[in-house]
Amino acid sequence: MNRETETPAPGPPVLGVAGRSNSGKTTLIERLVPVLKARGLSVAVIKHAAHGFDMDRPGKDSFRHMTAGAYGVAVASPGALAVVKRTPGEADPLALAAAFFPEADLILLEGYKRLAAPKIEVLGFSPPPPPPACEGDPLLLALVFPGPVPDAGLPVFSPDEPERLADWITATILPRPPAR
């Protein structure tokens, strides 16, 4: 399927936060989430770990279960849930959003610069701005950089003004309530 005919997975609205390694994606999300939360929004984040990850420490029970060969382990407590599951390939972040965060108002997808989803790109925090890694992607909607970006052709937001970016997100990405 091509981008124009793909049907998005059902679930909450998503916005990718893309960029090169060490461009400031996590820092931007750390600044943005509290602003959105203060506006009454429930925000979840799905992070792309292109090089794998370890969520557990050697010696812990869940680590021992996975080492023993379990294909998945869930750790549940009164206030949190963590699931680690072996997969034959990469999980679809849109399906994850719908399955794990259906009640969220917004899902931020950190990384996933090639995903067919609306996205913003963090270009870094120091001049000069590099060319966007997502250049030419019709779903690239805005850029984040602390100064001007010549010939951007897209809105540019400073990472130091998460309120302005939150205004844009609520106006552009979030669904509007039905007219009465």
Backbone bond lengths (Angstrom), bond angles and torsions (degrees), N, CA, C in turn:
res aa  C-N    CA-C-N  psi(-1)  N-CA   C-N-CA  omega(-1)  CA-C   N-CA-C  phi
1 M - - - 1.451 - - 1.515 109.72 -
2 N 1.312 116.70 146.44 1.453 117.89 174.71 1.526 109.92 -97.84
3 R 1.327 115.75 170.32 1.464 120.88 -175.08 1.526 112.87 -56.17
4 E 1.327 117.54 -37.82 1.455 120.03 -175.75 1.526 112.97 -70.24
5 T 1.330 118.13 -23.90 1.458 119.67 -176.22 1.517 112.90 -108.08
6 E 1.334 118.32 -4.28 1.452 119.47 179.39 1.515 110.34 -67.39
7 T 1.303 115.74 140.68 1.451 121.16 174.95 1.517 107.55 -99.54
8 P 1.347 116.86 121.52 1.454 117.64 -179.26 1.516 111.42 -65.01
9 A 1.336 114.87 150.63 1.462 119.71 176.82 1.516 108.64 -63.46
10 P 1.343 117.25 143.94 1.448 118.43 177.58 1.517 109.31 -65.58
11 G 1.294 116.18 152.36 1.457 119.46 179.02 1.508 110.67 141.00
12 P 1.317 115.42 -170.77 1.461 119.80 -177.50 1.524 111.69 -68.63
13 P 1.348 116.55 161.21 1.464 119.03 176.55 1.528 110.44 -62.10
14 V 1.322 115.41 146.50 1.463 120.84 179.05 1.522 109.36 -121.85
15 L 1.339 114.78 151.00 1.456 121.74 173.01 1.514 107.37 -140.37
16 G 1.309 116.06 120.21 1.444 120.38 176.95 1.521 110.62 -76.83
17 V 1.320 115.45 142.87 1.461 122.62 172.15 1.527 104.53 -117.59
18 A 1.333 114.72 95.93 1.461 121.31 -173.00 1.522 110.37 -101.54
19 G 1.312 115.04 171.86 1.456 121.27 176.78 1.508 109.73 155.03
20 R 1.308 114.55 166.86 1.463 119.96 177.73 1.526 109.48 -69.86
21 S 1.311 116.62 166.78 1.456 122.25 177.22 1.526 109.79 -57.59
22 N 1.313 116.24 136.20 1.468 123.61 179.13 1.524 113.97 63.44
23 S 1.326 117.80 24.97 1.462 120.38 179.01 1.528 112.37 -82.31
24 G 1.328 117.62 -16.69 1.460 120.12 179.94 1.521 114.15 113.70
25 K 1.319 117.55 17.63 1.466 121.02 -178.96 1.530 111.58 -59.78
26 T 1.321 117.00 -49.52 1.464 120.70 -178.63 1.519 110.87 -64.64
27 T 1.325 117.18 -41.71 1.464 121.01 178.59 1.524 110.40 -60.68
28 L 1.323 117.17 -43.71 1.460 119.95 178.37 1.527 110.48 -61.64
29 I 1.323 117.54 -45.54 1.464 120.90 -179.51 1.524 110.02 -62.53
30 E 1.332 117.86 -39.89 1.470 121.14 177.02 1.524 111.79 -59.99
31 R 1.308 117.43 -33.71 1.469 122.08 179.18 1.520 111.76 -80.89
32 L 1.312 116.95 -33.94 1.457 122.51 -173.65 1.529 113.23 -80.45
33 V 1.327 117.91 -41.72 1.465 121.29 -175.75 1.528 112.40 -56.89
34 P 1.347 120.62 -47.40 1.464 118.71 -179.78 1.534 113.23 -62.71
35 V 1.329 117.09 -32.75 1.465 120.64 178.51 1.527 109.64 -66.71
36 L 1.336 116.65 -45.87 1.468 120.10 178.85 1.527 110.89 -65.97
37 K 1.320 116.60 -39.81 1.461 120.87 178.65 1.525 110.76 -62.86
38 A 1.332 117.67 -40.51 1.467 121.78 178.55 1.530 111.50 -63.30
39 R 1.321 116.69 -21.62 1.471 121.69 177.33 1.524 111.70 -89.26
40 G 1.329 116.24 6.62 1.455 120.56 176.00 1.514 114.77 89.00
41 L 1.321 117.57 11.71 1.459 120.56 -178.80 1.521 111.04 -93.76
42 S 1.316 115.09 143.00 1.459 122.31 173.76 1.528 107.07 -95.12
43 V 1.337 116.37 114.93 1.459 121.69 -174.31 1.529 109.34 -117.91
44 A 1.325 116.40 132.74 1.461 121.97 173.85 1.523 107.76 -117.89
45 V 1.333 115.63 156.45 1.459 121.27 -179.98 1.524 108.55 -126.20
46 I 1.319 116.13 133.74 1.458 122.07 171.74 1.525 105.88 -116.23
47 K 1.325 116.68 118.91 1.458 122.32 -176.44 1.520 110.48 -101.22
48 H 1.317 115.33 132.05 1.457 121.69 175.91 1.519 108.36 -84.33
49 A 1.305 117.35 122.03 1.466 122.84 176.85 1.524 107.49 -111.26
50 A 1.312 115.92 84.02 1.464 121.50 -173.51 1.520 113.35 -59.48
51 H 1.329 116.97 -24.68 1.463 119.88 -176.22 1.519 112.26 -108.91
52 G 1.323 117.00 18.96 1.457 121.43 179.35 1.524 111.58 85.17
53 F 1.329 116.22 174.16 1.458 121.19 -179.58 1.511 109.45 -160.09
54 D 1.303 116.57 161.95 1.455 124.39 171.67 1.512 107.34 -124.46
55 M 1.322 116.70 124.46 1.456 120.28 179.33 1.517 111.33 -98.99
56 D 1.273 117.23 -8.93 1.458 119.86 -172.74 1.518 110.06 -125.84
57 R 1.320 114.98 166.25 1.463 120.93 179.68 1.517 109.58 -111.42
58 P 1.332 115.82 144.62 1.470 119.00 175.72 1.533 110.62 -54.24
59 G 1.324 114.32 139.17 1.459 120.38 179.21 1.520 113.31 97.62
60 K 1.336 118.22 -25.85 1.466 120.38 178.31 1.525 109.18 -72.71
61 D 1.337 115.80 151.40 1.470 120.60 -175.71 1.524 112.12 -55.99
62 S 1.346 117.45 -46.36 1.462 119.31 -177.08 1.531 111.04 -64.80
63 F 1.317 117.76 -35.91 1.463 121.53 175.52 1.526 109.54 -63.30
64 R 1.326 115.62 -42.86 1.463 120.37 179.90 1.531 110.91 -64.01
65 H 1.335 117.18 -37.39 1.474 120.67 178.22 1.535 110.49 -63.26
66 M 1.344 116.65 -45.11 1.464 120.20 179.87 1.527 110.23 -66.61
67 T 1.323 117.29 -42.10 1.459 121.35 178.65 1.522 110.96 -61.89
68 A 1.336 116.64 -32.61 1.463 120.78 179.09 1.521 112.18 -72.14
69 G 1.343 116.71 -14.25 1.458 119.32 176.41 1.514 115.54 118.34
70 A 1.330 118.19 1.80 1.471 119.17 176.77 1.528 108.87 -60.05
71 Y 1.326 117.27 138.95 1.459 118.65 178.92 1.521 111.09 -82.21
72 G 1.332 116.74 -12.97 1.453 120.26 177.42 1.512 111.30 -157.96
73 V 1.322 115.23 151.36 1.457 122.02 177.74 1.522 107.93 -141.12
74 A 1.316 116.76 134.77 1.466 121.90 172.94 1.519 107.88 -115.99
75 V 1.309 115.15 137.24 1.460 121.76 175.07 1.521 105.92 -117.56
76 A 1.336 116.15 119.42 1.457 120.49 -177.14 1.520 110.18 -121.49
77 S 1.326 115.31 137.96 1.457 121.85 174.60 1.521 107.36 -132.74
78 P 1.319 118.71 174.77 1.468 119.28 -179.77 1.527 114.31 -57.73
79 G 1.345 118.91 -26.35 1.458 119.27 -177.02 1.504 116.44 -121.58
80 A 1.327 118.52 4.77 1.460 119.44 -176.37 1.528 110.90 -155.57
81 L 1.328 114.84 158.77 1.453 122.66 177.89 1.520 107.84 -140.60
82 A 1.320 116.97 133.58 1.465 122.02 174.33 1.520 107.80 -129.82
83 V 1.315 115.61 136.96 1.457 121.21 179.07 1.522 108.46 -128.78
84 V 1.312 116.49 131.05 1.456 122.46 172.07 1.518 105.78 -122.14
85 K 1.328 115.47 126.74 1.460 120.14 -176.34 1.526 108.36 -139.85
86 R 1.301 116.11 130.08 1.462 119.65 176.09 1.534 108.31 -71.44
87 T 1.306 115.97 139.18 1.455 120.86 179.81 1.526 109.12 -130.32
88 P 1.324 117.10 150.17 1.466 119.26 -179.54 1.527 112.19 -72.47
89 G 1.297 117.69 -19.77 1.460 122.28 179.91 1.511 108.23 -150.63
90 E 1.302 115.10 -161.05 1.457 119.80 -179.11 1.530 110.15 -83.10
91 A 1.323 116.26 135.29 1.463 121.25 178.73 1.524 109.98 -73.13
92 D 1.315 116.34 145.29 1.460 122.89 177.91 1.527 108.60 -76.34
93 P 1.334 118.85 116.71 1.461 119.96 -177.11 1.527 113.57 -64.81
94 L 1.323 118.31 -28.33 1.462 120.00 177.99 1.531 110.56 -70.01
95 A 1.327 116.37 -38.39 1.462 119.99 175.54 1.530 110.58 -67.79
96 L 1.344 117.30 -38.59 1.465 120.67 176.44 1.519 110.80 -61.22
97 A 1.322 116.58 -43.00 1.466 120.96 179.82 1.524 110.64 -59.28
98 A 1.328 116.21 -46.26 1.462 120.47 -179.17 1.527 111.85 -67.55
99 A 1.331 117.06 -37.56 1.464 120.93 -176.16 1.525 112.99 -77.49
100 F 1.331 116.91 -42.44 1.455 119.90 -171.76 1.526 114.45 -99.85
101 F 1.334 118.06 -22.02 1.464 120.22 -175.68 1.532 112.14 -132.30
102 P 1.342 118.45 46.10 1.465 118.67 -175.80 1.527 113.32 -63.89
103 E 1.324 117.46 -24.40 1.464 120.76 -178.21 1.523 112.83 -86.44
104 A 1.329 118.64 -5.12 1.470 121.67 -178.33 1.526 110.62 -69.55
105 D 1.318 114.97 149.31 1.466 120.41 173.87 1.521 111.37 -82.14
106 L 1.344 116.24 -25.95 1.453 121.33 -177.75 1.527 109.12 -156.90
107 I 1.326 115.83 139.90 1.456 121.98 173.99 1.524 107.27 -114.55
108 L 1.323 116.40 124.61 1.460 121.28 172.41 1.522 107.45 -96.02
109 L 1.315 116.52 129.01 1.457 122.64 -179.63 1.526 107.67 -106.29
110 E 1.325 117.29 105.64 1.466 120.06 -178.83 1.525 109.53 -84.55
111 G 1.327 114.76 124.83 1.461 120.78 -176.59 1.523 108.64 93.90
112 Y 1.294 118.18 -135.87 1.477 123.31 176.23 1.529 112.27 48.62
113 K 1.323 117.74 44.96 1.460 119.20 -176.44 1.522 113.32 -65.62
114 R 1.322 118.41 -17.87 1.477 121.01 179.36 1.533 112.72 -96.67
115 L 1.307 118.13 -2.85 1.460 121.90 -177.55 1.528 111.05 -70.03
116 A 1.328 115.69 138.96 1.461 121.56 176.31 1.521 108.93 -78.27
117 A 1.329 115.43 77.92 1.468 122.69 178.58 1.520 107.50 -151.19
118 P 1.333 117.20 154.11 1.468 118.66 176.63 1.516 109.75 -58.81
119 K 1.348 115.36 141.58 1.465 117.95 -176.63 1.509 111.37 -150.85
120 I 1.328 113.40 157.82 1.446 122.39 167.58 1.522 106.23 -115.06
121 E 1.327 116.69 156.90 1.455 118.68 178.94 1.517 110.45 -123.92
122 V 1.339 115.33 130.08 1.455 122.52 174.72 1.527 106.83 -88.42
123 L 1.326 115.81 119.49 1.463 120.36 -176.21 1.520 113.12 -89.62
124 G 1.311 117.51 -8.26 1.450 121.43 -177.63 1.521 109.40 123.05
125 F 1.318 115.81 -175.23 1.451 119.94 -174.95 1.519 113.00 -120.59
126 S 1.345 118.29 1.33 1.460 118.51 179.94 1.526 110.29 -137.28
127 P 1.356 115.67 144.81 1.465 120.33 -177.94 1.520 111.83 -70.18
128 P 1.308 116.94 159.35 1.457 127.71 -6.47 1.524 110.77 -81.40
129 P 1.337 117.06 156.33 1.465 118.12 179.26 1.528 110.59 -69.29
130 P 1.340 116.86 134.23 1.470 118.76 175.54 1.520 109.83 -76.77
131 P 1.317 118.19 164.88 1.468 118.92 173.24 1.528 108.72 -63.71
132 P 1.323 117.49 143.88 1.465 119.31 179.12 1.523 112.48 -60.03
133 A 1.319 116.30 138.16 1.467 121.89 175.28 1.525 109.94 -66.59
134 C 1.331 116.86 -25.65 1.475 122.39 -178.42 1.525 111.57 -99.41
135 E 1.325 117.25 17.58 1.460 121.31 -178.30 1.524 110.28 -53.52
136 G 1.318 116.02 133.77 1.454 121.34 -179.74 1.522 114.16 89.27
137 D 1.318 117.51 -9.94 1.466 121.15 178.54 1.524 108.12 -76.86
138 P 1.340 118.39 118.03 1.467 119.85 -178.87 1.535 113.02 -64.84
139 L 1.328 117.34 -14.43 1.462 120.28 179.46 1.527 112.49 -94.20
140 L 1.342 117.11 1.15 1.459 120.78 172.32 1.521 107.19 -77.39
141 L 1.335 115.73 113.99 1.461 120.72 -170.97 1.520 114.38 -104.56
142 A 1.331 118.51 -23.22 1.461 120.97 -177.12 1.524 109.17 -160.70
143 L 1.339 114.66 163.47 1.457 122.01 178.33 1.524 109.37 -121.29
144 V 1.331 115.65 153.84 1.460 121.52 176.46 1.525 107.10 -123.69
145 F 1.347 114.57 121.43 1.458 121.30 179.96 1.523 107.36 -161.85
146 P 1.342 118.30 145.76 1.463 119.38 -175.31 1.523 115.40 -79.94
147 G 1.295 118.76 11.67 1.461 121.70 178.23 1.507 110.03 -152.90
148 P 1.324 116.05 -173.51 1.464 118.65 179.63 1.528 111.65 -66.24
149 V 1.326 114.35 148.20 1.467 121.36 175.81 1.528 105.61 -120.94
150 P 1.337 116.58 102.44 1.468 119.38 -177.48 1.526 112.52 -56.52
151 D 1.306 115.92 137.50 1.467 123.02 176.44 1.526 112.81 55.17
152 A 1.329 117.11 34.63 1.471 120.51 -177.25 1.522 111.38 -63.58
153 G 1.312 118.00 -44.19 1.456 120.62 -177.22 1.517 113.43 70.40
154 L 1.325 117.24 4.90 1.469 123.60 179.78 1.522 108.14 -137.36
155 P 1.327 117.18 160.36 1.467 118.00 172.83 1.527 110.33 -60.73
156 V 1.331 116.76 143.36 1.461 122.38 178.18 1.520 107.77 -121.99
157 F 1.326 116.44 128.27 1.464 123.19 -179.50 1.514 109.63 -117.99
158 S 1.309 115.75 142.27 1.457 120.25 176.37 1.522 109.05 -80.65
159 P 1.336 117.60 140.65 1.465 119.22 176.40 1.529 111.85 -66.64
160 D 1.329 116.76 -15.23 1.464 121.73 179.69 1.525 112.95 -88.50
161 E 1.325 117.31 1.28 1.469 122.15 178.95 1.525 110.61 -127.03
162 P 1.341 116.84 64.08 1.467 118.23 -177.71 1.528 112.99 -62.33
163 E 1.328 117.93 -22.97 1.464 120.00 178.34 1.525 111.18 -64.14
164 R 1.336 117.31 -42.61 1.473 120.69 177.82 1.521 110.96 -62.75
165 L 1.331 116.21 -42.59 1.460 120.06 178.61 1.523 110.22 -65.29
166 A 1.329 117.75 -40.65 1.469 121.46 177.29 1.528 110.78 -61.85
167 D 1.342 117.52 -39.18 1.469 120.90 176.14 1.527 110.15 -58.70
168 W 1.337 115.97 -46.30 1.462 120.69 -179.29 1.527 111.22 -64.30
169 I 1.338 116.42 -43.19 1.466 120.83 -179.70 1.524 110.44 -61.30
170 T 1.322 117.15 -46.32 1.467 119.09 -178.11 1.526 111.32 -67.22
171 A 1.324 117.57 -30.05 1.467 120.71 179.34 1.519 112.75 -83.26
172 T 1.335 117.77 -28.32 1.468 121.44 -171.66 1.513 114.34 -105.57
173 I 1.322 117.82 -39.07 1.460 121.65 -170.77 1.529 112.68 -99.08
174 L 1.316 116.70 -40.14 1.459 118.80 -175.16 1.512 111.47 -77.23
175 P 1.324 116.84 142.47 1.464 119.45 179.80 1.521 110.34 -66.85
176 R 1.283 114.85 146.75 1.465 119.95 176.51 1.514 108.54 -87.75
177 P 1.345 116.22 145.34 1.477 117.16 177.09 1.521 109.87 -64.09
178 P 1.319 117.53 150.75 1.451 120.18 -179.48 1.528 110.71 -62.34
179 A 1.338 115.80 144.32 1.475 120.89 177.50 1.517 108.66 -68.84
180 R 1.289 116.22 141.48 1.471 120.51 -179.05 1.495 111.05 -107.48
